[in-house]
Amino acid sequence: MVRPLLALENRTVALALCVVALAGVAGAIAGFVLPDIIGTTEPTVAAITFELSPLMGALYGIVATATFLVTLAAVLVAVSALEDETLEP
């Protein structure tokens, strides 16, 4: 039986959403705690100044984690499709 290219189980999607939400919460906590630790709300990294807040931390955590998971899923789907093609007689 051939599975559709983007067939994902409900559990996999739910787990990915939970991981992304957890990354958002961790980013928000980091955005809340880090300004007190480093002593400023606008740190500069490589001549780029950015605002450090719970919202920005959560947004960064969500975007970074979601990008990683989507890339990982795409690679796994591509490898699975290639493997299915090479194994068929």
Secondary structure as the mmCIF struct_conf table of DSSP 4:
data_model
#
loop_
_struct_conf.conf_type_id
_struct_conf.id
_struct_conf.beg_label_comp_id
_struct_conf.beg_label_asym_id
_struct_conf.beg_label_seq_id
_struct_conf.end_label_comp_id
_struct_conf.end_label_asym_id
_struct_conf.end_label_seq_id
HELX_LH_PP_P HELX_LH_PP_P1 VAL A 2 PRO A 4
TURN_TY1_P TURN_TY1_P1 LEU A 5 LEU A 6
HELX_RH_AL_P HELX_RH_AL_P1 ASN A 10 ILE A 38
BEND BEND1 GLY A 39 GLY A 39
BEND BEND2 THR A 41 GLU A 42
STRN STRN1 THR A 44 VAL A 45
TURN_TY1_P TURN_TY1_P2 ALA A 46 ALA A 47
STRN STRN2 ILE A 48 THR A 49
HELX_RH_AL_P HELX_RH_AL_P2 PRO A 54 LEU A 87
#
